[in-house]
Amino acid sequence: MARAAKDSRIMEMKDTISQLNTVINSQNELIKSLQDTVRGCNETIANLQEQIDYLTKKLFGTSSEKSKDISGQLSLFNEAEQEAAPEEGPEPAVIREHTRKAKRKQSDTFKGVPSEDVVIPLSDDQRHCPDCGAEMEVIGREFVRQEFHFTPARGKVVNIYVETAKCPVCAENPEMEGVTGFVKPEVPAPLIPYSYATPSAAAWVMYQKYCNAMPLYRQEADWKQLGVPLLRATMANWIIYCATNYFAPLYDFFHKELVLRKFAMADETRCQVLKEPGREAEADSFMWLFRSGEDGLEPIILFKYTETRARFNAAEFLKGFQGYLETDGYQGYNNLPGVKRCCCWAHLRRYFVDAVPKGRKEDLSEPAVQGVKYCDRLFDYERRSKELDHSYEQRKEWRLQKEKPVLDAFWDWISKQNPRKGSRFEKAVNYALNHKEEFMTYLEDGRCSFSNNPSENSIRPFTLGRKNWLFSNTPKGAEASAIVYTIVEMAKGIPHITLFLIP
């Protein structure tokens, strides 16, 4: 009996142990599941906090992308470059000479501005000596100060007449067939038929909108102050007519010249056009910027409006182009016929800058900061190449000698990164790896651009103007704006070319 009771207790204890093991295993699985949940929540919180810091920096932080060199700080590249190119010795330190900028003189401020001298005369009482009453003699004049006077713009109405003359002999002789005896001069054609528009007025409207970013409704108020009830719809029609009839042939010429080049750049930005057929007013349209590359030739800058950002828009515009195209990472430029892409290092650097945690800009233990430093090193070499005034062949050799080791170290470093899923650093790493081939293309030719900054600088006038005039009313207006922006930016890029509205 005692043995049976003992065996029964052992069996119960075994069952209890088995149940406890089952409970422990289920608890371990639950703990592991909760740990995974907590880990996922922590990653989500970290990503959200990173997003908050990023948006706060964009909203309130500085927009400058310049990096600061802190004296005494360790460099990331002392070891990286030695490992990448051990046969090269350390570069000698170069200390740039600092010269104080000459203080601007007042005469330099108004250099080239028309001037006149105004002499303040003596009053009648001062023209006679207060002691003896003799008449005073003017012996010279003394400079007092320099002033700048401004005369606001003024308009005037010009009534055009033609002279009419008659021959006193022919007019009085009705027997002469086909002879009227009257003659009138040929009247120059107007800028716009049945309109009082003139080249000066239309050019001023375009200058105000496309150079000074002043929308037409503000110009309408200015014209009203001058006593001219010039409506914004009228000014819009002027712009469309002049762009279509006078600027479009010049635009087509520049387009043909751009396609013949071997180096080009491109960028695009959103715009809003209210009355597009079959589309809502809130739908995004796009303004493209195509320009020539840094090949040493005269710059060509072209704007192009399209309803969408689809790839065929770029393919159609660049049809016939054979060469290198500098862009950002947008996939719409992939596999264009005859085009070899170069990716912008400024965009990649921006990805790393956005991934730097708040307050850790100079912490070299932070991977995102290391990525920024790699990009800064490459930009520094590019800057020094320009300062040394390298030819295109010399620039290619310089890049292969100086930048290629940094690039090899960069790609080796980035392949070892294991970023947090969903983080901005992961986006930066994936962006770099997905476009590695395009980021290396610039080494093939010294005329290839290292960044797409010239395109961003060229498209900036449009983005700044968009903040003021907000939208285009019709596709015709958007196309006209693209043409006029082209002419304006071309005139800025080639100062010795002066463009006029010629009827």
Secondary structure as GFF3:
##gff-version 3
##sequence-region A 1 503
A	DSSP	alpha_helix	2	60	.	.	.	ID=ss1
A	DSSP	alpha_helix	77	84	.	.	.	ID=ss2
A	DSSP	alpha_helix	106	109	.	.	.	ID=ss3
A	DSSP	three_ten_helix	125	127	.	.	.	ID=ss4
A	DSSP	beta_strand	165	166	.	.	.	ID=ss5
A	DSSP	beta_strand	182	183	.	.	.	ID=ss6
A	DSSP	alpha_helix	199	210	.	.	.	ID=ss7
A	DSSP	alpha_helix	216	225	.	.	.	ID=ss8
A	DSSP	alpha_helix	232	242	.	.	.	ID=ss9
A	DSSP	pi_helix	243	247	.	.	.	ID=ss10
A	DSSP	alpha_helix	248	260	.	.	.	ID=ss11
A	DSSP	beta_strand	263	272	.	.	.	ID=ss12
A	DSSP	beta_strand	284	292	.	.	.	ID=ss13
A	DSSP	beta_strand	301	306	.	.	.	ID=ss14
A	DSSP	alpha_helix	311	317	.	.	.	ID=ss15
A	DSSP	beta_strand	323	327	.	.	.	ID=ss16
A	DSSP	three_ten_helix	331	333	.	.	.	ID=ss17
A	DSSP	beta_strand	339	343	.	.	.	ID=ss18
A	DSSP	alpha_helix	345	355	.	.	.	ID=ss19
A	DSSP	alpha_helix	367	387	.	.	.	ID=ss20
A	DSSP	alpha_helix	392	398	.	.	.	ID=ss21
A	DSSP	pi_helix	399	403	.	.	.	ID=ss22
A	DSSP	alpha_helix	404	415	.	.	.	ID=ss23
A	DSSP	alpha_helix	424	434	.	.	.	ID=ss24
A	DSSP	alpha_helix	436	440	.	.	.	ID=ss25
A	DSSP	three_ten_helix	441	444	.	.	.	ID=ss26
A	DSSP	alpha_helix	453	469	.	.	.	ID=ss27
A	DSSP	alpha_helix	475	493	.	.	.	ID=ss28
###
